[in-house]
Amino acid sequence: MGKSIFDTLAAPISAPLDAAGGVVHGIGNALGDIPVIGGAAKYGGIGLSDALHSEADFAKGNVSKAANDTLSSFSNAIHGPNTIPVVGKYILPAVASIWGGPLGYGAANAIQNGFEASRNGASFGDASKYGSTSGALSAAGSYAGSQLLGPTLNGLGGGVNPASGGATAGSLGTPFSQSLGETSLSGVGNALGSTTPGDVLASGVGSSIGSSMAGPSPTAPVQAQSPWAPSQMAQMDLPSSLSSYQNLDPMQQATNIASKGVYGGGQGPQEKNYFLNLINRQLVNSGGQVAGDTSSINPVENSFLSQLGLGGYKNPTDLLKNISQYS
């Protein structure tokens, strides 16, 4: 099918975006080997690439794919910081808590945990439920931590002002606005107001404890596997190389193939598979009933089975299972 007029009109917009997305994706992959922050750089690049592809899809009128790319962009952008060892999963919630307090911590935690559960294969419902639960517990824990642990952390290293007799804040109790002072980051400090490093740490500890109460992240449901059961294989066509055996019965064919395999210079893949098909059909009848033993397999056939790595089985079911897996 040729391009529509709409595709042609959208091309000047979508083509550069798709091209840029491909370049950014490649750069992200290339940065993935950087120690510590490589994962964050990699997934950050992939997330930006998805965002560019989303804009290109929207320009083409493919709204559904644009929405999927946008969600993928968020997922990768959130997953990136989480790959940083030890502290990664606390970064986004901590940043959110600086401006949003416990509610910000909880909301960021909910979004983060929901996306991570989805990446692990959990269904939309399970991922959403886990994100909401862990977010609520995170917010409650963050509030409790800031109230109970915050004052202690803020007071570490503090003392008494000799001049005024008042208490002086510890290193963790100095507001960001004060510690950043007149530096190039003073604007950030002013925006953070009276928030202290102790407040952030206390909130983070409480949030982590609360979030952990939600339990492990859900994953894709494990598919129950049915136990293996032997069955009779469909009869294979006689390979052209064995055309001289066409008037022999199956047991005679098996013996002749085995004899040549052991004493006559070997057999090729087609002949080996045909032989194993014959052995299977010897041991399992059309109704699926398995022979009680392997006595129907004669010595030269047993020798050829050993040559194929299938020798020594006394239980027919064990031999049949290994025949089914032979390659």
Phi, psi and omega in degrees: 000133180282171180287145177278168177299324180298316179300319181295318180291326183280341186306317180300336179267312187286323184298311178298324179294316178298318180297315179297320178300319178295319180295314181296320178300315180297319178297318179301316178297321181294329181277354186296340182272358179294131180301146175068301186260007183301317180297318179297319179293318182298306184286334173296317177296319179294321178298317178294322177300315178299321180296318179294317178297326179297316178296321179295318179298319180295321178297328179279352181088007180270080187294321182298313180291325177299319179295317179296319179294325178295315177297319178297323178298314178298316182300314181289323179295324178283322183291329183307301179301330181296340181279349178291127184304144173068298189263353189308312186288351180263349189296304184297314177299323180296317178298317180295326183289334182299321179262329186255000180062205180303324179293322177295319178298314182295318181295316180295321179295320180297313180296314182298310183292326177296314179295320181295320178297320178296320178296331180278004176098002179293151178293163180303317181296314180293320180296317180294317181296316180294318179299315181295316181295311181294326178295317180295316179293325178296317180297317180295317179294322179298316180295315180297319181296318181294328181279321186268319185263333183307308181301324180293313180294320180295334183270352181298128179082003180282176181198207181241132178287118183300328185283313186261342183080358180276167181284144174252145183287148174284178182297329179272351182260004179276122181303147178304322182299327180278318184289330179279337173049232184262020180287178180295345179261014183300327179297320177295316180300318179296323180293330181279345175061231185271007179297137182243161174302324178298321178299315182295316180295315180297318179296321180293317178299313179297319179297318180298317179296316180295315182298324181297337180289347178284349179088183182291153179294135178291152179233184178298138179299138179282125180280124178294131180261130178288140178298145181291138178226136181291148176212160180283129177288153172295144182294129179278154173288142179293123178301148182300331180291343180251022184300334179290347180265005190295337180265003178270153176283166185305321182291322177294320178300314181299317181295317180294319178297316180296319181298315178292324180295324183271318189245347189247023175103005175093176181226156177273177182303318181295319181291322178296314180295323178293320178299314180295327175298319178294319179296317177302315184285342172288320188270342181232125178275178184296339178273001179089005181281131183265140178301152182287338179207188182252022184294341179287347179271117185280170186304316182292327176293321176297322178296318180292323176298320177297321178297330179272001181083020184237024183271162172089001181278123177268331180270120182304323182296320178297316179295317181297321180296318181288329174296320181295336182259002184289137176217000000 
